[in-house]
Amino acid sequence: MRLAVISDDLTGASDCGAQLVPYGLNVVVSVKNDRINRQNDTVIFNTDSRSLSKEEAYEKVYELASILAAEKFDVIYKKIDSTMRGNIGIELNALFEALCPDFIVIAPGYPKNDRIIANGLHYLNGKLLHETEVAKDPKTPVLESNITKIIEQQAGRKVGHINKDVLRSGIDEVCKALQKYKQEGVSYITVDSVEELNFEVLLHAINLMNYKTVYCGSSGLIAHIPKLFQLKVKEKKPFMPNEPILPALFVVGSVSKIGRTQLGYLLNNEQIEGIECNPINLLSGESRAQEELDSIKNRAVEAIRTQKNVVLFSSDKVEETQRVGIDRGLTLVEISNNISKTIGNIAVQIIRECQVKRLFLTGGDTAQQVLEHLEIEYFHLLDEVESGIPIGRLDNSGIIAVTKAGNFGNEYTMSTVLKKLNGTDQQQLIAE
């Protein structure tokens, strides 16, 4: 099976690819998107378009999809945010016009990570989407929970829906629904997902009908696509760094509620040096910003040289930071981008000066900044630390990295990642 994925965010690209590694596929995330890697089974491209203008997002996706259309991929998959952030409808229009499929099937649910779609309504951790923190996202707030309405409003097209009752009725009923939409000329179809079996029924029905289909979803749907090609999960030992225990650098660019809970738990570890970056200082003039950055770098370098793990994180004073930025004439998107870029730059300086070989990145914008400035071409995925949280190698840099979408995981996730990067899980196994 040869598969291409178009994602709008780096951490989303990585967690999507991690679903395919257990099947024995060679999976890479392309950081630069400047060429097709034909040596790998799966190549995941990041258009970094979640917070771009509609016009820019359309152009990026259309251009990439047109290139992929000329390649021999068995599946082209559109990775979207599991909480519906971004220019989803516009990017689907770009795909439709570049690839001319019969259907674009949109299934953003991820039941294993508590993202449930029932009767078209999106529930995040049991709450309607528009009642969660994504409604206050500084870049792309989501104010609607009905996924069909979201796509219709963004794409300007009629959208069909296949609900959980049809999926539970079996493959034949899904086939009938697809035939009906084909006759009506409806090409965009949203789909419920309350359990993993829903994805399998959906995919088998589409496969039977032999329609040209572009699949669109989060990391939930893609995990089932290899089964269409009779691929099976391969048993293997979990990946562990085999070098001596080395200090890790955590770069936390996300201010999601779950991410902050994970951060708080991690900072209780005595082997951690937590360094808070005050974004207000970064927006308060060149002199004050440089003073802040010098302090951060000096503390981080000293800690790493004494073999302590370092966590670099941004203050969660979101509203106060936004007020300062707006007073300086910046938009909310510009404020967020400036902070991500600055944190990414200082992280790269620390990585280079201390020759950091263990890295954790959360927050797609920050992760993109770090990998671009390190001049990384491909993130080679090797395993998952937890569901949707991949670990892999950054080209031939010797760096082992873990990436995480901001609102993935439980309160212990960052601590689990620390053990993996430090190799302490392996040491415990040896001791036992």
Backbone hydrogen bonds, N-H to C=O, Kabsch-Sander energy under -0.5 kcal/mol:
donor,donor_aa,acceptor,acceptor_aa,energy
3,L,41,D,-2.3
4,A,75,V,-2.5
5,V,43,V,-2.1
6,I,77,Y,-2.7
7,S,5,V,-0.6
7,S,45,F,-3.5
13,A,9,D,-2.1
14,S,10,L,-2.2
15,D,11,T,-2.4
16,C,12,G,-1.8
17,G,13,A,-2.0
18,A,14,S,-1.8
19,Q,15,D,-0.6
19,Q,16,C,-1.1
20,L,17,G,-1.7
21,V,17,G,-0.8
23,Y,20,L,-1.4
24,G,21,V,-2.3
25,L,20,L,-1.0
27,V,25,L,-0.7
28,V,42,T,-2.0
29,V,379,F,-2.3
30,S,28,V,-0.6
30,S,44,I,-3.1
31,V,29,V,-0.5
31,V,377,E,-3.0
32,K,377,E,-0.7
38,R,36,I,-0.9
40,N,37,N,-0.7
41,D,26,N,-0.7
42,T,26,N,-2.1
43,V,3,L,-1.8
44,I,28,V,-2.5
45,F,5,V,-3.4
45,F,43,V,-0.6
46,N,30,S,-0.8
47,T,7,S,-3.0
47,T,45,F,-0.6
50,R,8,D,-1.4
52,L,49,S,-1.0
57,A,53,S,-2.6
58,Y,54,K,-2.4
59,E,55,E,-2.2
60,K,56,E,-2.3
61,V,57,A,-2.2
62,Y,58,Y,-2.9
63,E,59,E,-2.4
64,L,60,K,-2.0
65,A,61,V,-2.9
66,S,62,Y,-2.2
67,I,63,E,-1.5
68,L,64,L,-2.4
69,A,65,A,-2.0
70,A,66,S,-0.7
70,A,67,I,-0.9
71,E,68,L,-1.5
73,F,71,E,-1.4
74,D,2,R,-2.4
75,V,2,R,-1.4
77,Y,4,A,-2.9
77,Y,75,V,-0.5
78,K,215,Y,-3.3
79,K,6,I,-2.1
79,K,77,Y,-0.8
80,I,217,G,-2.5
81,D,85,R,-0.6
84,M,81,D,-1.9
88,I,86,G,-1.0
91,E,87,N,-2.5
92,L,88,I,-2.2
93,N,89,G,-1.9
94,A,90,I,-1.7
95,L,91,E,-2.0
96,F,92,L,-2.8
97,E,93,N,-2.2
98,A,94,A,-1.6
99,L,95,L,-2.8
100,C,96,F,-2.1
102,D,212,K,-2.2
103,F,212,K,-1.9
104,I,187,S,-3.0
105,V,103,F,-0.5
105,V,214,V,-2.0
106,I,104,I,-0.6
106,I,189,I,-3.3
107,A,105,V,-0.7
107,A,216,C,-3.3
110,Y,115,R,-2.8
113,N,110,Y,-2.3
114,D,111,P,-1.9
115,R,110,Y,-1.5
116,I,114,D,-0.6
116,I,123,Y,-2.5
117,I,193,S,-1.9
118,A,116,I,-0.5
118,A,121,L,-2.4
121,L,118,A,-2.0
122,H,145,S,-2.4
123,Y,116,I,-3.4
123,Y,121,L,-0.5
124,L,122,H,-0.5
124,L,127,K,-3.2
125,N,114,D,-3.0
125,N,123,Y,-0.6
127,K,124,L,-1.7
129,L,122,H,-2.2
131,E,128,L,-2.1
132,T,129,L,-1.8
135,A,132,T,-1.6
136,K,133,E,-1.8
137,D,134,V,-1.2
142,V,134,V,-1.7
143,L,141,P,-0.6
147,I,120,G,-2.5
147,I,145,S,-0.8
150,I,146,N,-2.0
151,I,147,I,-2.0
152,E,148,T,-2.5
153,Q,149,K,-2.8
154,Q,150,I,-2.1
155,A,151,I,-3.1
156,G,152,E,-2.1
160,G,188,Y,-2.8
162,I,190,T,-2.3
163,N,161,H,-0.5
167,L,163,N,-1.9
168,R,164,K,-2.4
169,S,165,D,-1.1
170,G,166,V,-0.6
170,G,167,L,-0.8
174,V,170,G,-1.5
175,C,171,I,-2.5
176,K,172,D,-2.0
177,A,173,E,-1.9
178,L,174,V,-2.3
179,Q,175,C,-2.4
180,K,176,K,-2.3
181,Y,177,A,-2.2
182,K,178,L,-2.3
183,Q,179,Q,-2.3
184,E,180,K,-1.7
185,G,181,Y,-0.6
185,G,182,K,-0.9
186,V,181,Y,-2.6
187,S,185,G,-0.6
188,Y,158,K,-0.6
189,I,104,I,-2.4
189,I,187,S,-0.5
190,T,160,G,-2.8
191,V,106,I,-2.0
192,D,162,I,-2.4
193,S,117,I,-2.0
198,N,195,E,-1.4
199,F,195,E,-0.5
199,F,196,E,-1.0
200,E,196,E,-1.1
201,V,197,L,-2.3
202,L,198,N,-2.2
203,L,199,F,-2.6
204,H,200,E,-2.3
205,A,201,V,-2.0
206,I,202,L,-2.2
207,N,203,L,-2.4
208,L,204,H,-2.1
209,M,205,A,-2.0
210,N,206,I,-1.2
211,Y,206,I,-0.9
213,T,211,Y,-0.7
214,V,103,F,-2.4
215,Y,76,I,-1.0
215,Y,213,T,-0.6
216,C,105,V,-2.6
217,G,78,K,-2.2
218,S,107,A,-0.8
222,I,218,S,-0.9
223,A,219,S,-0.7
224,H,221,L,-1.9
225,I,222,I,-1.0
227,K,224,H,-0.9
228,L,225,I,-1.7
229,F,226,P,-1.4
230,Q,227,K,-1.7
231,L,226,P,-2.1
234,K,22,P,-3.1
249,L,358,R,-2.4
250,F,248,A,-0.5
250,F,310,V,-3.3
251,V,249,L,-0.5
251,V,360,F,-3.0
252,V,250,F,-0.6
252,V,312,L,-3.0
253,G,251,V,-0.8
253,G,362,T,-2.9
260,R,256,S,-2.4
261,T,257,K,-1.8
262,Q,258,I,-2.3
263,L,259,G,-2.3
264,G,260,R,-2.4
265,Y,261,T,-1.9
266,L,262,Q,-2.2
267,L,263,L,-2.5
268,N,265,Y,-1.0
269,N,266,L,-2.2
272,I,269,N,-1.7
273,E,309,N,-2.8
274,G,272,I,-0.6
275,I,311,V,-3.2
276,E,274,G,-0.5
277,C,313,F,-3.6
278,N,276,E,-0.6
281,N,278,N,-0.9
282,L,278,N,-1.1
283,L,279,P,-1.1
284,S,281,N,-1.2
289,A,285,G,-2.2
290,Q,286,E,-2.4
291,E,287,S,-2.0
292,E,288,R,-1.9
293,L,289,A,-2.3
294,D,290,Q,-2.6
295,S,291,E,-1.8
296,I,292,E,-2.1
297,K,293,L,-2.6
298,N,294,D,-2.4
299,R,295,S,-2.1
300,A,296,I,-2.3
301,V,297,K,-2.8
302,E,298,N,-2.0
303,A,299,R,-2.1
304,I,300,A,-2.6
305,R,301,V,-2.1
306,T,302,E,-0.8
306,T,303,A,-0.8
307,Q,304,I,-1.9
308,K,303,A,-2.4
309,N,271,Q,-2.2
310,V,248,A,-2.5
311,V,273,E,-2.4
312,L,250,F,-3.5
312,L,310,V,-0.6
313,F,275,I,-2.2
313,F,311,V,-0.6
314,S,252,V,-1.2
315,S,277,C,-2.6
318,V,316,D,-2.2
321,T,317,K,-2.4
322,Q,318,V,-2.5
323,R,319,E,-2.0
324,V,320,E,-2.0
325,G,321,T,-2.4
326,I,322,Q,-2.7
327,D,323,R,-2.2
328,R,324,V,-0.9
329,G,326,I,-2.0
330,L,325,G,-2.3
335,I,331,T,-2.5
336,S,332,L,-2.3
337,N,333,V,-2.7
338,N,334,E,-2.6
339,I,335,I,-2.0
340,S,336,S,-2.5
341,K,337,N,-2.6
342,T,338,N,-2.2
343,I,339,I,-2.6
344,G,340,S,-2.4
345,N,341,K,-2.4
346,I,342,T,-2.3
347,A,343,I,-2.1
348,V,344,G,-2.0
349,Q,345,N,-1.9
350,I,346,I,-1.9
351,I,347,A,-2.6
352,R,348,V,-2.5
353,E,349,Q,-2.5
354,C,350,I,-2.4
355,Q,351,I,-0.8
356,V,351,I,-1.7
359,L,400,I,-2.5
360,F,249,L,-2.4
361,L,402,V,-2.6
362,T,251,V,-2.0
363,G,404,K,-1.1
367,A,363,G,-2.6
368,Q,364,G,-2.3
369,Q,365,D,-2.1
370,V,366,T,-2.3
371,L,367,A,-2.4
372,E,368,Q,-2.4
373,H,369,Q,-2.2
374,L,370,V,-1.5
375,E,372,E,-1.4
376,I,371,L,-2.5
379,F,29,V,-2.3
380,H,378,Y,-0.7
380,H,393,R,-2.9
381,L,27,V,-1.9
381,L,379,F,-0.8
382,L,391,I,-2.6
383,D,391,I,-1.7
385,V,389,I,-3.2
386,E,389,I,-0.9
389,I,386,E,-2.4
391,I,383,D,-2.4
392,G,401,A,-2.4
393,R,380,H,-2.1
394,L,399,I,-2.0
395,D,378,Y,-1.7
395,D,393,R,-1.0
397,S,394,L,-2.2
400,I,357,K,-2.7
401,A,392,G,-2.8
401,A,399,I,-0.5
402,V,359,L,-2.2
403,T,390,P,-1.4
404,K,361,L,-1.9
408,F,405,A,-1.8
413,T,410,N,-1.7
416,T,412,Y,-2.3
417,V,413,T,-2.4
418,L,414,M,-2.1
419,K,415,S,-1.9
420,K,416,T,-1.9
421,L,417,V,-2.9
422,N,418,L,-2.7
423,G,419,K,-1.1
424,T,419,K,-1.4
425,D,419,K,-1.0
427,Q,423,G,-1.8
428,Q,424,T,-2.2
429,L,425,D,-1.9
430,I,426,Q,-2.3
431,A,427,Q,-2.3
432,E,428,Q,-2.1
